[in-house]
């Protein structure tokens, strides 16, 4: 299982916001902290905002903050929301775009079930942790408040 950069950046953004709960942050600040493209981060923030993970405040004194407490943001929910496609292999999709089975062995293959079980286990582990569980003191030290804030 490999998460997309979209999900990776979403999780990093949430960690950053979880560290800086005492104030609003900017997209630029998060992008600079992690070396992420601001344009790419805008799309991620929008998607996180739609799900209620992030609250965006517009205007001159606006910025970003967590949409709810870090202890109530389940990592599995973030992964499910940000990953476009959780299929580990093509045969995990029931049909291709033309309505045909993706694999001629789909009815007889046991690999699909094994991979589905593995994916289920991965998500189950992610569901056991919240954002608060993964924010460490070392991260707080490495991601200090910017001097310009």
SULGI-V35707 format. One record per residue. N is the residue number from 0. NEAR is the number of other C-alpha atoms within 10 Angstrom. Layout:
{{N;NEAR} {N;NEAR}}
This chain:
{{0;11} {1;8} {2;12} {3;14} {4;12} {5;17} {6;19} {7;14} {8;20} {9;22} {10;20} {11;16} {12;25} {13;26} {14;22} {15;23} {16;22} {17;21} {18;22} {19;18} {20;14} {21;9} {22;12} {23;17} {24;21} {25;16} {26;18} {27;15} {28;17} {29;23} {30;19} {31;13} {32;16} {33;13} {34;10} {35;15} {36;13} {37;15} {38;11} {39;13} {40;19} {41;14} {42;13} {43;19} {44;21} {45;14} {46;16} {47;23} {48;17} {49;13} {50;15} {51;14} {52;23} {53;20} {54;19} {55;21} {56;13} {57;9} {58;7} {59;6} {60;7} {61;12} {62;15} {63;22} {64;25} {65;25} {66;18} {67;13} {68;14} {69;21} {70;13} {71;13} {72;21} {73;18} {74;23} {75;18} {76;15} {77;21} {78;21} {79;14} {80;14} {81;23} {82;15} {83;11} {84;10} {85;16} {86;15} {87;15} {88;13} {89;13} {90;18} {91;18} {92;16} {93;12} {94;13} {95;12} {96;8} {97;7} {98;8} {99;10} {100;17} {101;17} {102;15} {103;10} {104;11} {105;14} {106;9} {107;8} {108;12} {109;10} {110;13} {111;20} {112;11} {113;11} {114;16} {115;16} {116;12} {117;14} {118;16} {119;12} {120;12} {121;13} {122;16} {123;13} {124;12} {125;17} {126;16} {127;11} {128;16} {129;19} {130;18} {131;18} {132;13} {133;15} {134;16} {135;11} {136;10} {137;8} {138;13} {139;15} {140;10} {141;9} {142;16} {143;12} {144;14} {145;10} {146;5} {147;5} {148;9}}
